[in-house]
Amino acid sequence: MARTMEPLAKKIFKGVLVAELLGIFGAYFLFNKMHGSQDFRQTMSKKFPFILKVYYKSTEMSGIYGIRELDEKKWLESKN
């Protein structure tokens, strides 16, 4: 019985590993896209504000300050 489960366990492990790698690369792509484009951050603020909050927190924790304030200032100016 244990021998028949080994191929299944290997397939499940490989699937989980692929899903993890896709998640890591997806997060990296999303972070770079947000870091490079203020317009994309504005889109994210409308559709997924919780993701934008995580972005702001991660940049502030890494020592990059002022992005949130610059975004809010530009977005308020564009409304007026």
TATABEL-V823941 format. One record per residue. OMEGA is omega in radians with two decimals (NA if undefined). NEAR is the number of other C-alpha atoms within 8 Angstrom. Layout:
omega->{OMEGA OMEGA}
near->{NEAR NEAR}
This chain:
omega->{-3.13 -3.14 -3.13 -3.14 -3.08 3.13 3.11 3.13 3.11 3.12 3.12 3.13 3.13 3.11 3.11 3.13 3.11 3.13 3.10 -3.13 3.08 3.10 3.14 3.14 3.09 3.11 3.12 3.12 -3.12 3.13 -3.14 3.12 3.12 -3.10 -3.07 -3.02 3.10 3.10 3.10 3.08 3.10 3.07 3.13 -3.14 3.13 -3.05 -3.07 -3.07 -3.14 3.10 3.12 3.09 3.09 3.10 3.14 3.14 -3.09 3.10 3.12 3.11 3.12 3.05 3.11 -3.09 3.00 -3.11 -3.14 -3.11 3.11 3.11 -3.11 3.14 -3.13 -3.10 3.07 3.12 -3.12 3.08 -3.08 NA}
near->{4 5 6 7 8 8 8 8 8 8 8 8 8 8 8 8 8 8 8 8 8 8 8 8 8 8 8 8 8 8 9 8 9 11 7 6 8 9 6 9 10 10 8 11 10 7 6 8 9 7 8 11 8 8 10 10 8 8 10 9 7 6 6 8 7 6 8 8 7 8 10 8 8 8 9 8 7 6 5 4}
